[in-house]
């Protein structure tokens, strides 16, 4: 097996044509270079250098080895440059996961702000239910996620990020649609379109039914927000979705959101990452951005709307400073 230290000394000596210059470049003594070259020749059982005056010249065997040595150490220089770029966040990959709602209504703004600061980082965004994204963390498919805490897992750290208000949605033609407020028992018997198991919204809604001792009349289950809105808008039951996902539909009178008397549902959203895994530099930079956005004490009024407004303010401020 080749001694890589000997191979390096051989490369620098061959490149300089001088053991003395190689010693200066490698910060060792000239006798040390001579000894290491001799040891390398003995290990290879080849004569690699010929000496004439103060200079050394490669033998044919030495020239053949130098051809490979040059490739090896040119790659070493490229590797060093790549490492420097990774340290400076001028190269790397960010793998992040989130729920479908956050992927649509929040992540485009956040990723845009992130790439404005780190344009050379490649971002891979995975989306699914909170439970699916937790499994993606455990499978090492992603490094960091913005999700609800759908299940306990000691291997995952969940740090509070924001709170999203959950609103009931009805078709404008629904018999309860013209009521400013309703009691939950009036809705509880209606067919409901539920988020899939593993969704943070599903857990909060299931808890609401349980507190009233009612069993949901599930029409269907899906995590597709647009499908849920379309189906409800056509008069097929009711559902619960985060406020940011339905406000435009309410404004354009495709949906209505009656108040449920005595109930205000909020979905706690967390920043999640593995407890015993070090985050990559791109992921650490992303985490810093999330922490700056959320502050220390997210309040119930915080949500996608407020967070997006902060991001847009950042982008405008950056544009003014350019």
N, C-alpha and C positions, 0 to 999 in steps of 0.2 A: 504493500500500500504506500502511496506517495506521501511523504512528509510535506504538508502544505506550507510550512514555514520555510523549508528548504526550497520549495518550488517558487515561492515569492522572491527569495534572495536571488535565485537563478534568473528570474524574469528581470529584476532591476539591474543585475550585473550585465545581462545580455543586452538590455535596452541602452545602457550607458556605455557599454564597451570598456568598462573600467570597474575593478573591484573597489577602488577608492571612492569613486563617485557613488556607487551603490551603497557603500557604508555610510556616506554623508546623508544620502536620501533616506536611509532606514534608521539613522541615528544609532548605529553600532560601529564597532571598530573594523578597520580593514582586515586584521587577522581573523576576526570572527567571520567575516564574509568568506575569506579563503577557506576556513575550516568547514563552514557549512556547505560550500560548493563541493569540496572534496567528499564530504559525507554523502551529498546528493549523488555524485558520480558513482561512488561505491555502491550505494543502494540501487542505482539503475544499472550498474555494471557497464557504464558507457563513459567515453571521454567526450565532454561537452564543450570544453574551451581549449583554445590554443593561445599561447601567450607570445607577444612580440613587443619588446620594449615595455612601455608603461600601459599598453593596451592589451585587451584580450579579445579574441575573435571566436565566434562559434564554429564548431565542427559541423559537418553535415548532420550528424545526429542531434547536435545542439540546435541547429536551425529548425529541424523537424519538431523538437519539443517547444521551441520558442513560438512557433506557429500556434500551438494550442495554449501556451501560457498567455499570449497576448489576448486571445479571446476571453480567457478566464478573468483576467484582471481588468479588461474593458468592461465586462459584465459587472465586476465588483464596483467599478466607478458608477455605473448606471444604478446599481442597487443603493449605493450611498446617496445618490441624488434623489432616488425614489423615497428613501427613508426621510431625508430632509424635507421633502415636499409633504409627506404624511405628517411630520411634526408641525409644519406650518399650515396644515389643512388646505394644501394646494393639490392634494390627491387623497382619495379614500372613498369609502362607501358608507352611507347611512341606511340602515334597515329599520324601518319603523312600522308599527301597526296601529290601527285604530278601528273604531266602529264605522259602519257605513254612513251614518249620519254625519259624524265628524269628518269622514273622508270627503263628503260632498260639500258641506257648508263651512268647514273651518280649515282643513288641511291645505287647500290650495293657497290660501293667504299666508299661512305659516311657512309652508315650504318655499313660497316665493320670497319671503323675507329672509329665510335661511340661505337660500341660494344667492341672494344679493350680497351677503357677507362671505359666503363660501362657494363661489361659482364652479369650482373644479371638483366638488364632491358629487358623486352620483347618489341619487336618492331612490330607494326602492320602498314603495308604500304598499303594505298589505292591509286588507280590510276584511272584517268579519264580525261575528258576535264577540262580546267581551271574553267569554269562555274560550272561544277559538283563538283569540289573540293571546290569552294567557298560555294556552298550549303552544303557540308559536314561539313565545319566549322560552318555554321549557325545552322546546326542540331546537333552540338556538337559530331559528329561522329569522327572527328579528331581535334587536337589542333593547328596544324601548317601545312602549305602547302608551296611548292615551285612551283609556277605557274605563268602564265602570267596574267595580270590584264584584264580579259575578260569583266568585267562589273563593274560599280560603285556600291559601297555599303558602306554606312556610318558606318556600324557596323564592318567593316573589315579594319585592317591596312595593307597596302601594302608597304613594304620596298624594295627598289631596291637591287637586288642580282647580276644579270649578264645580259649580252646581247648575244643572239644567232643569228648568221647570218642565214638568210633564203635563200636557193638556189633553183633555178628552176631545175627540173630533167627531162631528156628525155631518151628515148631508144637510144642506139648507132645506131639503124637503122632508126631513125627519120630523116626526110628530112632536119631538121635544126641542126642535131647533129654535123656535121663537121664544123659548123661555130664557130669561136672563140667567137664571140659576136653577139647578136641579139637585135633588137629594140623590145620593149614590144609589140607593135602593131602586130608584126609578130607572137607572141605567143598567143595574146589575142583571136584570133578566133579559136584556137585549142581546142579540148575537154579537160577539166581539171577535175582531181580528187581532190575534195575539202575536207578539214577537216570538221567535223561536226560543226554545230552552237554551240557557246560556247567555241570554241577553239581560243586561242590567235593567232595562225597561220592563221586561217580562217579570223579573223578581219583584219590582216595586208594585206592579199592577196586581200580581198574584197575592202579595201581602195585603193590598187594599181589600180584595175580595175576602180574604181570610178574616180580616178584622170585622167584617160585617157578617161573617158566617155564611157567605154565599159561594156557590161554585160557578165559575165563568162558563157561559154558554158559547164555547169556542166554535166559530164559523170556519176559521182556517188559521194557519200559522205561517208566518213568513217574516224575513228580515228586510224585505225590499220595501223601503219607505215610500217610493213613488207608487208602487202597486197598491199599498195600503191606502194611500190618499185617494187614488183613483177609484178603488173599490168602494170606500166609504162615500166618496162623492156621488157614486151611482146609487146610493141608498142601501148598500149591503152592510148593515150593522154599524158598529162604532169601533173606535180604537183609541189608544193613547200614544202620542208622539211628543218629542221634545219641541219646545216652543219655536226654535229657529227653523225647524223643518216645515212648519205649517203657517207661519205668519203671512207669507205672500199669498197663499191660498185663501186665507181668511180675508185678507184685504181685497182680493178679487172675487170674493163671495162664492168660492167653490166649496168652502167648508165653513162650519161654525164651531166655536169652542165655548160651550156653556160653562159657567162656573159650577163646581161641585161644592155645595154648601158645607162649610166646616172642614174641607179637605184642600190641602195644597201639597201636591206631590213634587218632589225634587229628586233628581237622579245625581248621585255623587259621582263625579268623574275623577279619576286618579291618573297620575303618571306611574307607570309600572315598569320595573326592570328586575333582573335577577339579583338576589342578595349576594351570592358568592362569585359573581362574574364581573371582572373589570370591564367598564365600558370603553369602547374605542374612542379616539379623539373626536371623530365626527359626532358620535352619540353624546359625548360629554358636552360638546358645543350646543347640540340640540336641547339637551337637558337644561343647560344654563338659560337658554331662550325661554323654555317653558316655565322655569322657576321665576324669571323676571316678569313674565306675563301674569302669572297667578298671584304673585306676592305671598305674604305669610298667612293671610286669613281670608280665603275665598268666602264671600257672603252669598246668601241665597239669590241676590239679584244678578250675580255673575253668571255668565253663560257665553254661548257662541257669539251672540251679538256684541257684548261688551269686549270680549277677547279680540274679536275681529277688528273692532274699532281701534283698539290699542295697536294692533299690527299695522293697520293702515296709517296710523299716526307715525309709527316708526318709519314706514316707507316714505312718507311725505317729508319727515325730518331729514332722512338720509339724502333725499333728492335735493333739499335746500342746501345741504352741506357739501354737495359735490361741486 
